[in-house]
Structures are given as structure tokens and as C-alpha cells.
Amino acid sequence: MNTRPRTLARLIRSVETSDGAGVKLRRSIGSQRGQYLDPFLMLDEFGTENPDDYIAGFPPHPHRGFETVTYMLDGRMQHKDHLGNVGDLGPGGVQWMTAGRGVVHSEMPLQESGRMRGFQLWLNLPAKEKMKPAWYRDIGAAEIPSVELPANSGGGTVKVIAGTVTLGEQCVSGPINTADRPLSTDPLYLDLHLPAGARFEHALPAGHTAFAYAYEGEAKIGEGDAARALPHQAAGVLSDDGDHVVFAAGNEGARLILVAGKPLREPIVQYGPFVMNTREEIEQAIQDYQSGELVKAA
């Protein structure tokens, strides 16, 4: 079925930065102005045991025009927004928030000590959906399926956050981007846990943008002489050609996320937490936020 594996085309190494009220994190996609990976706008990894690095959190701030996906590995955060929604996000949980035409929310730690670790991904919306009503879903760890990988490939597990994993005749779908509620960008979001030497192969739709990010250990992408190392804490952008991807974990094993989506191929104009298609739309977003209309519209 699979004939051409995708290769590792380039690396976007993460850089240290801070956001919110001083939360320390590492940013790969989006670390440089205009460095998007259509339809993905930004990927942040946060991870520390020092509460001084996260305790101030992310006080109330606006969004318009895209989706934020927060995946917690360790620790607890609380989401609150102007609509009165409150959601507690614990270890292994995900919040998938569609800001649409506007939301003002906060993300604050529910702990004063201990480890805080996870990811936030920004996923663009097509022009026709940028002004739709805000929506979000909190997904507990128990709602995210975890699939055991074949022992003859070295074992391991894959957590299916968005999209569908196919292993032989087994198909497992995550809670987001299901057949009855598909998203326009058709996202695939997997968390792979591979022991030393394990191999994982999976199909990728033709034309979809795809990248992997190793947050523990290292892995190789590709097969044979074309295989290249995906180093720790770097986003590995996959080539456009090919219909599947192959990972091989290093000597210490690897934990990594694999993310793919359908590119929108539309203009991107960003001003902080607003991502639209034209400068005029950005100016309108700023005006709506300053006047309070963004909150009313949402």
C-alpha cells in the first residue's frame, strides 16, 4: 500500500522565549516572524519543575481567527473565558479551542509547585471560518485512545488526539476531527512513545503538511540511506512527496508528536493574538477588541 516514505526536509530548532506573564517555553514553528508551516502557525513546548517559570501563567488575553490546541503532559492549568466557561486541564488532557470571531480567556496554573509540561499548537482557520462563533472542548486523558504498537516492530504506544490511526485492519480515531465532525484542515495529532529501536510507520495524506517534534530522546525519519536524525527539541518538517512516514527510535527510545494537516494556501496576516487574511481585517480585530465588540461578537 505504501510506496514512498517522506523524508526529513528541514529542521526548525526550538528557541527559548517567554509568553503570557513571563512563562518560560521553547518555540519552534513561529519562532521567526512569518515562519509559518501552513496551516500551522506556532508550536510551543513548555516544561519545567521551577514554579517561578510558570506560576504567573497567561492572564486574560484575546484571540481571533485560529485554533489553539493545548496538550498537557504534566501539571494542571485552568481555562476561563469571557463567556463564563471554566475548564481544568490535567495530565494527559487536551483543550481544543476555536477562537473564531473572538474570545478573551486566561490560562493559569492550578499548582504552586511540581512539574508543568506540555505543548500549545496554533492551527489556522480558513477565511470562511475565521468569524464563526467561538467553541472549545476540554478532553480528559481517559477520552484519548492509546493504541499498543505491534511487538514485531519493537512495541510502544500511540495516543490519538486528532484524526485516525490505521494499524493493519484496526482503525482508531481520536476525539477531534472525526468522521461525523471533520475539520477543514483535516488535522492529525499523535503522541508516540517508542522504546529503543522501535519502528513506527503510518500513512500521510498526499499534499498534507507534516512535522514531528521529539520531546524525549531522538529518532530517525525515513528509511535506508535517506534516513535522517530528528534531534531533541526540534520540529522536523517532512518532505511534501511520499505517502507515509517511518520513525525509528534511538538507543534511549523516543517520545515525539506527529502533526499533519491540509494547507489552506491563503494569505496570513498576524498581529499578536489575531490571525486574519488582510491588514484591514487585523485593524478591525484591534478596533473590535478595544471597543469591546470582539467580546460581544463572540
C-alpha positions as MATLAB code, in Angstrom:
seq = 'MNTRPRTLARLIRSVETSDGAGVKLRRSIGSQRGQYLDPFLMLDEFGTENPDDYIAGFPPHPHRGFETVTYMLDGRMQHKDHLGNVGDLGPGGVQWMTAGRGVVHSEMPLQESGRMRGFQLWLNLPAKEKMKPAWYRDIGAAEIPSVELPANSGGGTVKVIAGTVTLGEQCVSGPINTADRPLSTDPLYLDLHLPAGARFEHALPAGHTAFAYAYEGEAKIGEGDAARALPHQAAGVLSDDGDHVVFAAGNEGARLILVAGKPLREPIVQYGPFVMNTREEIEQAIQDYQSGELVKAA';
ca = [
       0.000    0.000    0.000;
       2.731    2.462    0.983;
       5.344    3.108   -1.648;
       7.307    6.311   -0.967;
       8.332    7.344    2.542;
       8.554   11.042    3.262;
      11.955   12.361    4.212;
      13.104   14.921    6.753;
      13.282   18.076    4.633;
      14.454   20.608    7.227;
      14.682   21.341   10.925;
      13.206   24.219   12.903;
      15.150   24.185   16.144;
      13.287   25.481   19.174;
      14.488   28.618   20.914;
      13.981   29.780   24.469;
      11.450   32.548   24.909;
       8.644   33.619   27.247;
       4.996   34.498   26.847;
       1.985   35.430   28.934;
       3.114   36.946   32.235;
       6.616   35.501   31.871;
       6.061   31.771   31.347;
       9.278   30.260   30.022;
       8.975   27.989   26.995;
      10.619   26.807   23.785;
       9.184   27.889   20.421;
       9.952   26.166   17.115;
       7.290   26.853   14.478;
       6.582   30.575   14.598;
       9.870   31.421   16.315;
      10.714   33.777   13.469;
       8.297   36.319   12.051;
       6.480   34.874    9.070;
       7.946   31.379    9.564;
       4.683   29.503    9.297;
       4.116   25.908    8.272;
       0.690   26.161    6.623;
      -1.779   25.521    8.260;
       0.294   25.596   11.475;
       1.194   28.970   12.927;
       3.130   28.170   16.105;
       4.328   25.352   18.338;
       5.372   26.000   21.934;
       6.810   23.416   24.307;
       6.749   24.273   27.990;
       8.456   22.126   30.593;
       9.950   22.950   33.986;
       9.922   21.940   37.619;
      10.649   25.509   38.741;
       7.349   27.239   39.625;
       8.950   30.633   39.000;
       8.977   29.698   35.318;
       5.192   29.163   35.093;
       3.389   30.463   38.185;
       2.363   33.814   36.608;
       0.537   31.958   33.835;
      -1.332   33.584   30.986;
      -3.693   36.300   32.294;
      -6.746   37.306   30.187;
      -5.886   37.874   26.524;
      -7.813   37.843   23.221;
      -7.715   35.583   20.163;
      -9.338   35.770   16.743;
      -9.034   33.789   13.533;
      -7.418   30.472   14.518;
      -7.477   27.489   16.889;
      -5.310   26.778   19.929;
      -4.567   23.201   20.961;
      -3.133   22.739   24.459;
      -1.809   19.280   25.362;
      -0.741   18.738   28.957;
       1.848   16.099   29.764;
       2.352   17.027   33.422;
       0.715   19.548   35.736;
      -2.620   21.345   35.792;
      -3.925   24.502   34.164;
      -7.314   26.220   34.363;
      -9.004   27.922   31.419;
     -11.511   30.723   31.986;
     -13.122   32.867   29.311;
     -15.472   35.834   28.998;
     -18.362   33.505   28.137;
     -18.194   32.051   31.642;
     -16.616   28.763   30.620;
     -14.202   27.161   33.079;
     -12.120   24.121   32.254;
      -9.464   22.301   34.264;
      -6.755   20.644   32.186;
      -4.805   17.848   33.869;
      -2.033   15.402   32.900;
      -2.680   13.827   29.506;
      -5.592   16.156   28.774;
      -6.215   18.394   25.779;
      -8.111   21.609   25.211;
      -9.083   22.284   21.610;
     -10.276   25.870   21.332;
     -11.611   27.500   18.181;
     -11.311   31.236   18.794;
     -13.225   32.068   15.635;
     -14.502   35.652   15.690;
     -13.271   36.249   19.190;
     -12.618   35.006   22.692;
     -10.883   36.510   25.724;
      -9.522   33.872   28.059;
      -6.899   33.100   30.674;
      -4.757   30.024   31.276;
      -3.484   29.844   34.829;
      -1.639   27.087   36.732;
      -3.586   25.060   39.298;
      -0.407   24.247   41.220;
       2.232   26.116   43.152;
       4.968   23.515   42.818;
       5.887   20.456   40.785;
       6.416   19.825   37.110;
       4.491   21.662   34.398;
       4.963   20.290   30.893;
       3.114   20.259   27.612;
       2.530   21.847   24.215;
       0.441   24.561   22.636;
      -0.169   24.433   18.904;
      -1.759   27.243   16.876;
      -3.767   25.999   13.902;
      -5.022   28.439   11.294;
      -8.641   28.681   10.160;
      -9.735   29.184    6.549;
     -11.027   32.648    5.660;
     -14.626   31.441    5.556;
     -14.398   30.215    9.175;
     -12.384   32.979   10.841;
     -15.503   34.821   12.029;
     -17.555   31.855   13.192;
     -18.640   31.678   16.858;
     -16.027   30.630   19.409;
     -16.074   26.991   20.510;
     -13.911   24.785   22.664;
     -13.748   21.316   24.109;
     -11.884   20.027   27.150;
     -10.782   16.433   26.644;
      -9.697   14.357   29.626;
      -6.841   11.874   29.357;
      -9.315    8.977   29.563;
     -11.041   10.203   26.379;
      -7.864    9.984   24.304;
      -7.330    6.452   22.945;
      -3.923    4.858   23.411;
      -3.035    2.068   20.999;
      -0.398   -0.610   21.592;
       2.022   -0.888   18.673;
       2.992   -4.288   17.220;
       5.653   -6.188   19.135;
       7.346   -7.255   15.896;
       8.149   -3.574   15.243;
       9.557   -3.027   18.720;
       6.349   -2.127   20.558;
       5.386    1.191   22.074;
       2.141    3.159   22.120;
       0.470    5.916   20.140;
      -2.075    8.326   21.623;
      -4.591    9.569   19.065;
      -5.577   13.181   19.795;
      -6.899   14.105   16.352;
      -7.517   12.126   13.200;
      -7.317    8.370   12.742;
      -4.552    5.796   13.166;
      -4.665    2.690   10.998;
      -2.671   -0.343   12.109;
      -3.349   -3.305    9.881;
      -7.119   -3.707    9.901;
      -7.516   -1.693   13.097;
      -8.654    1.943   12.802;
      -8.703    4.139   15.910;
      -9.979    7.711   15.820;
      -9.215   10.429   18.318;
     -11.840   12.751   19.823;
     -11.075   15.563   17.330;
     -11.530   15.552   13.534;
     -13.825   12.549   13.454;
     -15.862   11.308   10.502;
     -19.021   12.927   11.878;
     -17.275   16.205   12.821;
     -14.449   16.788   10.332;
     -12.306   19.928   10.480;
     -11.400   21.912    7.373;
      -7.665   21.455    7.947;
      -8.095   17.680    8.496;
      -5.577   17.597   11.384;
      -3.722   14.522   12.547;
      -2.158   14.816   16.032;
      -0.389   11.784   17.510;
       1.797   11.309   20.588;
       4.258    8.458   20.019;
       6.079    6.577   22.784;
       8.718    4.340   21.200;
      11.179    2.146   23.130;
      14.783    1.852   21.960;
      14.980    0.615   18.383;
      11.220    0.543   17.835;
       9.826    1.362   14.403;
       6.560    3.136   13.568;
       5.118    3.589   10.102;
       1.948    5.442    9.170;
       0.241    6.791    6.067;
       0.022   10.539    5.459;
      -2.461   12.110    3.015;
      -0.930   13.441   -0.180;
      -0.329   17.174   -0.034;
      -0.739   17.482    3.722;
       1.881   19.445    5.634;
       3.516   17.290    8.317;
       6.107   17.660   11.042;
       7.396   15.762   14.060;
       8.822   17.065   17.342;
      10.916   14.897   19.660;
      10.416   15.941   23.283;
      12.295   12.999   24.800;
      15.174   11.124   23.199;
      15.885   11.068   19.481;
      14.553    9.274   16.423;
      15.338    8.860   12.751;
      12.895    9.711    9.983;
      12.944    7.805    6.696;
      14.476    4.560    5.559;
      17.877    3.385    4.427;
      20.366    5.987    3.234;
      17.647    8.664    3.238;
      17.038    8.353    6.992;
      17.936   11.481    8.963;
      18.091   12.148   12.681;
      15.379   14.181   14.383;
      17.188   15.762   17.321;
      15.730   16.522   20.703;
      13.513   19.654   20.869;
      13.396   20.419   17.161;
      10.484   20.394   14.725;
      11.320   18.172   11.782;
       9.440   19.271    8.663;
       8.654   16.375    6.353;
       9.007   16.490    2.576;
       5.874   17.097    0.502;
       6.255   13.972   -1.612;
       5.588   10.492   -0.311;
       2.562    8.765    1.156;
       3.806    7.623    4.563;
       6.336    8.337    7.291;
       8.699    5.953    9.089;
      10.222    6.583   12.520;
      12.959    4.569   14.228;
      13.690    5.337   17.876;
      17.248    5.872   19.056;
      19.167    3.892   21.680;
      17.327    5.572   24.543;
      13.898    5.431   22.955;
      11.884    8.445   21.885;
       8.718   10.331   22.695;
       7.511   12.612   19.956;
       4.443   14.207   18.466;
       3.470   13.791   14.814;
       1.229   16.519   13.421;
      -0.199   16.864    9.915;
      -2.858   18.984    8.250;
      -4.257   20.223    4.967;
      -2.635   23.527    3.931;
      -5.000   26.453    3.358;
      -2.825   28.326    0.834;
      -4.336   31.662    1.865;
      -2.656   34.939    2.840;
      -1.664   35.169    6.509;
      -1.563   38.489    8.328;
      -0.797   38.227   12.038;
      -0.749   40.812   14.784;
      -0.063   39.083   18.090;
      -3.168   37.065   19.022;
      -5.065   37.980   15.844;
      -4.528   35.982   12.622;
      -6.509   37.095    9.573;
      -6.099   37.323    5.791;
      -5.739   41.078    5.284;
      -4.336   44.075    7.124;
      -7.800   45.621    7.139;
      -9.184   42.597    8.985;
      -6.398   42.902   11.565;
      -7.181   46.578   12.079;
     -10.855   45.646   12.542;
      -9.900   42.974   15.099;
      -7.877   45.505   17.111;
     -10.734   48.003   16.957;
     -13.266   45.360   17.990;
     -11.122   44.342   20.959;
     -10.542   47.904   22.121;
     -14.235   48.793   21.813;
     -15.494   45.586   23.423;
     -17.183   44.452   20.237;
     -14.951   41.372   19.995;
     -16.372   40.123   23.270;
     -19.954   40.873   22.221;
     -19.482   39.230   18.857;
     -18.153   36.040   20.365;
];
